[in-house]
Amino acid sequence: MTFNSTVDDIANSTSTTAKLQSDGSISTTDDEGYGTATNWTLAATPTELSYAGGNGKTSNLSVSTLTIAGTPITTIDGKTSTPIVKNGTNEGNTSTDLTADNTSITLPQDKQVFGAVYTGAITWTLSGNTGAIGGTAQ
């Protein structure tokens, strides 16, 4: 996911919200073979944003809120997981749209921001309940 903002906005505004630069989607496939009585959740665990300067020094950029597919994430520490797709059901493929209307990042004011590309990582976790396996024991 890519978001664009300016140094001027981040340094001089109380808060800056940047929308997703280009649309995309999150695709999830449930092929465990347990039938239709299954449910699952896809969760995101984002890290802080950082920039490594030419001198090797790392600078962090705080994030107030990262919103993915309409779900706001306010704890961005690389440890806290937030469900993005909740109660996915049944086997098969699911696609969750990411657009400028439902995915954005909000940054607090930072007068020390560098004119550079800040990056972060998102760990995705798919967990679920396999439900009852169909069929009758004989």
C-alpha positions as CSV (number, residue, x, y, z in Angstrom):
1,M,0.0,0.0,0.0
2,T,1.3,3.4,-0.9
3,F,0.2,6.8,0.5
4,N,1.6,10.2,-0.5
5,S,1.9,13.2,1.6
6,T,4.2,16.3,1.7
7,V,6.8,17.3,4.2
8,D,5.0,20.7,4.4
9,D,1.7,19.0,5.3
10,I,3.2,16.8,8.0
11,A,5.4,19.5,9.5
12,N,2.8,22.3,9.5
13,S,-0.6,20.7,9.9
14,T,-2.0,19.4,13.2
15,S,-2.9,16.2,11.4
16,T,-2.5,14.9,7.8
17,T,-4.6,12.2,6.2
18,A,-3.3,10.6,3.0
19,K,-5.5,8.3,1.0
20,L,-4.4,5.1,-0.7
21,Q,-2.6,6.0,-3.9
22,S,-4.0,3.2,-6.1
23,D,-6.8,0.7,-5.7
24,G,-6.1,-2.9,-4.9
25,S,-7.5,-5.9,-2.9
26,I,-6.7,-8.5,-0.3
27,S,-7.4,-12.0,-1.6
28,T,-8.0,-14.8,0.8
29,T,-8.4,-18.5,-0.1
30,D,-9.9,-21.0,2.3
31,D,-9.2,-24.5,0.9
32,E,-8.9,-26.5,4.1
33,G,-11.6,-28.9,2.8
34,Y,-13.8,-28.7,5.9
35,G,-17.0,-27.6,4.1
36,T,-19.3,-24.8,4.7
37,A,-19.4,-24.8,8.5
38,T,-16.1,-22.8,8.7
39,N,-15.4,-19.2,9.6
40,W,-12.2,-17.3,9.7
41,T,-10.6,-13.9,10.4
42,L,-7.9,-12.0,8.6
43,A,-5.9,-9.7,10.9
44,A,-3.2,-7.0,10.3
45,T,-0.3,-6.2,12.6
46,P,1.4,-3.1,11.2
47,T,4.8,-1.7,12.3
48,E,5.8,1.9,12.7
49,L,7.0,3.8,9.7
50,S,10.8,4.4,9.5
51,Y,13.4,5.9,7.2
52,A,17.1,5.0,7.2
53,G,19.3,7.9,6.4
54,G,22.6,7.8,4.6
55,N,24.4,8.0,7.9
56,G,22.6,4.8,9.0
57,K,20.5,6.6,11.5
58,T,16.8,5.5,11.6
59,S,14.1,8.1,11.9
60,N,10.5,7.0,12.8
61,L,7.3,8.7,11.7
62,S,4.3,8.3,14.0
63,V,1.0,7.1,12.7
64,S,-2.2,8.1,14.4
65,T,-4.5,5.8,12.4
66,L,-4.0,3.4,9.6
67,T,-7.4,2.5,8.1
68,I,-7.6,-0.7,5.9
69,A,-10.8,-1.5,4.1
70,G,-12.7,0.7,6.5
71,T,-11.2,-0.7,9.7
72,P,-9.2,1.8,11.7
73,I,-6.0,0.6,13.4
74,T,-4.8,2.9,16.2
75,T,-2.2,0.8,17.8
76,I,0.7,0.6,15.4
77,D,3.6,-1.2,17.2
78,G,4.3,-4.3,15.2
79,K,2.8,-6.4,18.0
80,T,-1.0,-5.6,18.2
81,S,-3.2,-7.4,15.8
82,T,-6.5,-5.9,14.4
83,P,-9.1,-7.9,12.5
84,I,-9.7,-6.5,9.0
85,V,-11.9,-9.2,7.5
86,K,-14.1,-10.6,10.3
87,N,-16.3,-13.7,10.2
88,G,-15.3,-14.8,6.7
89,T,-17.4,-17.9,6.0
90,N,-17.3,-21.1,3.9
91,E,-14.6,-22.4,1.7
92,G,-13.5,-20.6,-1.4
93,N,-12.0,-17.3,-2.4
94,T,-12.8,-13.9,-0.8
95,S,-11.6,-10.5,-2.1
96,T,-11.6,-7.4,0.0
97,D,-11.4,-4.2,-2.0
98,L,-8.9,-1.5,-0.9
99,T,-9.7,2.0,-2.3
100,A,-9.0,5.6,-1.6
101,D,-12.4,5.8,0.0
102,N,-11.8,3.0,2.6
103,T,-8.0,2.9,3.0
104,S,-5.9,5.8,4.4
105,I,-3.2,6.8,6.8
106,T,-3.4,9.7,9.3
107,L,-0.2,11.2,10.6
108,P,0.2,13.6,13.5
109,Q,2.2,16.8,13.1
110,D,6.0,16.1,13.0
111,K,8.3,19.1,12.6
112,Q,11.3,16.8,12.3
113,V,10.0,14.8,9.3
114,F,12.5,14.2,6.5
115,G,11.7,14.5,2.8
116,A,12.2,10.8,2.2
117,V,10.2,7.6,1.7
118,Y,9.1,6.0,5.0
119,T,8.3,2.3,5.0
120,G,6.7,-0.1,7.4
121,A,5.5,-3.7,7.3
122,I,2.2,-5.4,7.8
123,T,2.0,-9.0,9.1
124,W,-1.2,-10.7,8.0
125,T,-2.6,-13.5,10.1
126,L,-5.4,-15.8,8.9
127,S,-7.1,-17.8,11.7
128,G,-10.3,-19.7,11.9
129,N,-12.6,-22.4,13.1
130,T,-12.8,-25.5,10.9
131,G,-16.4,-26.2,12.1
132,A,-17.9,-29.6,11.9
133,I,-16.7,-32.0,9.2
134,G,-19.6,-33.2,7.1
135,G,-20.6,-36.8,6.8
136,T,-22.0,-39.5,9.0
137,A,-19.9,-42.1,10.8
138,Q,-21.0,-45.7,10.0
